[in-house]
Amino acid sequence: MQIAPLLFDLGKQSPTTRQIADLVKAGGAEALTEAERRADAARYQEVRCRSALNAVKGMPFEWTLNPYRGCTHGCHYCYARRYQTQFELGSGDEFASIIFVKTNFVEVLRRELGRPSWKGAYVAVGTATDCYQPIEGHYKLTRRSLEALRDFNNPTGVITKGPMIVRDKDVLQDLTRGPGCGVYISVPTVDEEAWQLLEPGTAPPLKRLRAVRELADAGIRVGVLMNPIVPGITSKPALLERTMKAIADHGAHFVSCNVMFLEGGTREHFMGWLQKEFPHLVEGYGPLYARKYAPDSYRKEVQTVVSGLREKYGVKERDNEGKRSKGKGEIEPATLPSDQPAFDL
């Protein structure tokens, strides 16, 4: 395997995502000899992307932005785990420990937004990997992308588990006053034990909810994705109510939820994790997840409980205000997972 010559030929310029895919296919994760370790245990590989705006199908929006690939949050249920296999990497530990950073992302985005053919369609940021995972503090690709969207008067929505988003409330305010912006912060549960087991690399739920309050107080349309509800772990009605009450208490304008779905590499990873942490649930998961989605009857039962809690605590289901998209527009988080990857190679 001639791995070193390829890296040598690239010189100081970051490789393209395609070159990285070929490199890993030939030599595995060990071939990423230029991937740097920083303050955490992950390795960060700088790459150059061909495009920033990524067209998707089967979602309530048509364009996404994802400046990073892989995620140190390491959520065991994350549907994006399966996409790591496109780089010949595992959907388990390598999803959270090898992060690709698209260093030319903002320059490419500005070029694309400036094309005469671009009509200012709504763009969803952070659909496949968290755009505010800790490395954003160093590279600031998400902030600079939001600044580009603001400068081109382009409506957007942001999805994240990262409280770091409050750093950028000035840009989010500009977008809110201008083309339109909605922020969606993911808080599946406020239960401390479930959070620590399911989302090992994320900020505590109440810290995320404090970010909701800060953004709401700044005049930004912000809501919560109570996604996903994990059967047998976060699905208990009493726990759902605790979570909904906390969301309402922190000023969320809307809250949406959906039951977890499993497919591809995510299924294998999650079921292995379940066997280790909740072995008594494994037998029941067989019939419940005979397909990638739980049965309609189960999902409707959960949605009925959540709808009642929304009404009880006075929280809307989705953001119907402040939507000023020039193109197809509102994120409906319950339908976010899709068969099509929400990012480019």
N, C-alpha and C positions, 0 to 999 in steps of 0.2 A: 504493500500500500504506500503510494508516494504522496504522503500528506504534507510533509515539511516544504517541499518545493512549491506547492500551491500557495501556502501562506507567504513564502519568500517572494514569489512573483507579485503578490498583491502590494508589497511594500508597506508604506505607512497608511495607505488608504484603506478604510474599512471594507471588508468583503460585502458583496451583495447577499441578499437572503438566499438566492438560488445557489450561490457558491457555498454558502454555509450548509445548505441542505445536502449538497453533493459531498462536502467534507465529512459531515457526520455520518452520512450513509456509508462512506468508505471506512471510517475509523471510529465511529461511536462518539460519545460525549468527550472521551479523552482526547479527541482530535482538536478540540477547541482550546488550543494552547494559548491563545491570546485573550481568552475570557478572564477578566479581572475579578478578584475578590475585594469586597469593600467591608463595611462595618458588620455585615451579617454573614451568614454561611453561604449565601448564593454566589454564583459566578456570573459576571455580566459581560456579554459579548456584543461589541458595537458592530452594527451592520448598516448597509445602505439599502434603502427601499426604492423600488421603481415607481411606486404610487403611494399616495397618502389616503385619498378618498377611495373608499372601497364600496362598490355596488353590491347590494344583497337582495335576495328574494325571500318571500315567505314571512316578512316582518312588516309591521305597520309604518316603517320608514325604509327608505331606499339607499341611504348612504351612511357609512360609519367611519370612524377614525379610531385607530389603536396604535399609539406611538411605541408601545412595548409589546413583547410577546413572552408568555410565561408569567407567573405571578407568585411573589413570595408570600402572599396571604395563605396559599396552600389549602384552601377550603376543600374538604374531602368530597363534596358533592358537585364541584364546579364542572359544568358542562364543557368548558373550554379545555379541560384536560385532554380530551380525545384529539384535539387539533395539534397537540405537540408531536403526535406520531407522524405528521407530515414532514417533520425534520428528522425522522428516524429516532426520535427521543421517546423515552417512556412517559406514560401518562401519570406515573406515580411521583416519586421524589424528584425526577428531572423536570417536572412541570414547575415546581416551586424553587428549584435550586439552580436552574440555568435560564437566565433572562436575556432576551435579545433587545437591544436598544437601537432604535432606528435614528441614527444621528442626523441624517439629512431630512428628517421627516417634515419639519416646519418649512424649509425651503421648497420642498416638493409640494406641500400643501398650498403655499402662497402662489406658486406657479399654476396649480390646478384651479384655484379659486379665481384667478385672473383671466382664465380662458374665456373667449366670447361664447363658447358653447355651454359654459356653466351658468345655470339659471337660478342659482341661490336656493336649491332644495334644502330641506331640513337635514341636519347632520347629527347623528347620535355618537357621542364620544364615550369610549370605555365599555363597549358592548362585549368584548371577548377577553379582555385582560384589564385589571384595574389600572386606570390612568393615574391614580393617586397612590399607588404602592410606594414604599419609602424611597426608592431610587429617583422618583420624580423631584425630590428635594435637591438632588444634585444636577440632573439634566434639564429640568424645567420644560420639557417638551410639551406637556399638557397646557401649562400656562401660555406658552408661546403660540400654541395652536389656537387657544381661545382668543388670544389677541388678534391672530390672523382672521378668525371668523368675525370678530368685532369689526376689524378694519374693512372687511369686505361686506359688512352689513348682512351677515348670513345667520339665520336662525339655527339654534342648536339645543341639544339636551345632553346632560352629563350623568353617567351612572357610576357610582363608586361606593366603596366601603371605607374610604380614606378620609379622616377628619382634616387632612392637609388641605382639603378643598377650601377651607375658610381663608387660607392665604390669598386666594384669588377672587375674593368677593368683590373687589373693585372692578375687575373685568366682567364678572357675572352681572354686576349691577349695570354696567354699560350695555351688555347684551340684553338684559331685561328691559331697559328703557328703549333700546333700539329694535333690532329685528325680532327679538323674542328668545327666551331661554327658560328651561325647566331643569331642575336638579333632582336627581333620584338617588337617595342614599339607602343602601341596603342594610337592613337590620332584621334578620330573620327571627330572632328571639332575644329577649333580655335575660334569659336564664344563664347564669354564669357558667355552670357546669357544661351545659350543651354548647355554649359559645366556645369554650376552651377546647372541647373535643372536636367540634365540627370545623372551626375556623381558626386554627392555631396561630396564624401569622397576622391576624387582624387586630385593630384597636377594640377595646371593650365596647359593648353595645351602648352603654350610657354616654361614652365619649362621642360616639357617632351621633347620638341624639342631641348632645349639646351642640354639635356642629349644625344640626337641623335648626335648632333654636337661633343660633347666631346668624345663619343665612336668612331665616324668616324675618328676624328683626332688622336685617339689612334691606328688606324689600324684595328679596329674591323668591320666586316661586319654587318651593322645595317640598318634596314629599318623601315617603318611605316605601321601599320595596320590602315587604315582609316575605321575602323569597329566599330560598324555598322553604316550604313547610315540610319537614322530614317526618314521615310516618313513624309513630311510636317513640319519637324523641322530642320533637317540638310541636306535635299535633294535639296535645292534650288541651281541651277547651279552657281550663283554668289558666294554663300557660299562654294560650293565645290571647286571653283577656288581659293578662298582665302586660303583655307586649303591646297590645292595642292601646291600653290606657297610657303607658309610658310614651308612646308615639304621639298621642293626642296632647299629653301634658307638655310636650316639647314643641308644640306649635306647627306640626306638619300640616300642610294644606291638603294632602291627599295620601292615601295608602292603598297599595295594591299587593296581591299575593297570589301565589300558585303553589301547587304541590310539586315536590321534587320529581324530575324525570331523569332516567338513566339510559345511556346508550354508549356504544363504542368503548373506548378505553376508560371512560368515567365509570361505567358499570363495573368493570373488573376491579378498578381501584377501590370504589366505594364498598363493594361487597367484601373485599379483603379486609378493609378497615372495620366494617360492621362485625365480621366474624371475630375480630380481635376485641373490640370495645363493647359490643352488644350481642353476644352470641345467641342469646335467647330470642332475638328478633329475626335471625336468618331464615328460619323455617317459614315464617309468615311472609317474608319478602318474596319468596319464590312465586306464589300465585299472584301477589299484589303487583309484582313487576315482571309478569310473564312477557309483557311488551315494554317499550320504553316509558310509556306513561302508565300511571296508576289508573284503574278503571274509572269510567265516567261517574259511576255511582259514588265512589269514594271521594273524588274531587268535588262533586256537587255538594256532598255532605260537609266537607271542609269549607267550601265557599259560602254555604248557608250560615255556618257559625260565624265566619268572618264578617259577612254582610250585616248580621245582627249586631256585632260588636261595633262596626263602623257607625251604624245608626245610633247605638247607645252612647258613643263618645263623640258623635258629631264630626266625623272625619269623612271627606269625600273619597270616592273610589279612584278618581283620576283627575288630572289637571285639565280643566276645561276653561281656565281663565288665562289671559296673557299669551295665548297662542297666536302668533302672527307669522306663521310660516309661509314662504312663497311657494313651497312645494309640499309633498306629502309629509305629514307633519307630526303627529303626537306619538310619543312612546307609550305603548300599552304593555307594561311590564309582564303581565300574565301570559303574553304571547311571545315574549322575547326569544326563547330558545328556538332554533331553526335548524333544518337539515343542512343549511349552507353556512360555511364558516363566516363569521362576522368580521373578518379581517383579510388582508391580502398577504401573499408570500413576499 
